[in-house]
Amino acid sequence: MIDGGESMMELGEYPHSPRYAWIRDRYGVTWQLMLTDPEGEPRPFLAPSFMFGGENQDKAREATDFWVGVLSDAGAEDTARGALVEYDHGAVMFTDFRLAGEWFAAMDSAVPQDTAFNEGISLLVECRPGEQLDRVWDALSSDPAAEQCGWCKDRYGLSWQVVPDTMDELMTRPGAYEKMMSMKKIDPDGY
């Protein structure tokens, strides 16, 4: 029994897993529970999942291919697609993927709904200053109004923090906070 929550998909067999359930806990957080191969499937115990709806309905494959491509092109190691299960009409029922060694999952909403990503969730990307940082920023940032202090939004509305991998050291310099607040893309030479 789900104490104070609700079942969104009953525990059962689905095309992407022999044992799967989707629940909402009493705090409103949703959890997808999925049996993986106990003999060594490389999926982690916990992975953030993105659901595509609203103006991004049926764009899970497009977005995850884009994200994997951006980080692969920028030289991020261990970035690749894992499983991909699609509905008959081509929308994604389930996919998982790695970005710089971290596992994520994504799916298209099975029913139209007004869901969108917001600033409550963002992904942090630490890049080498110079070419790598510039390449990742240029690929991900698609909304100039959302650019501030290394934050940007991509074409799917997902927020990213694209910062130099030297950010900890940069923030120890005198006046670092004020300098950072005046920047859109972080420029390590501006500190």
Disulfide bonds with the S-S distance in Angstrom:
none
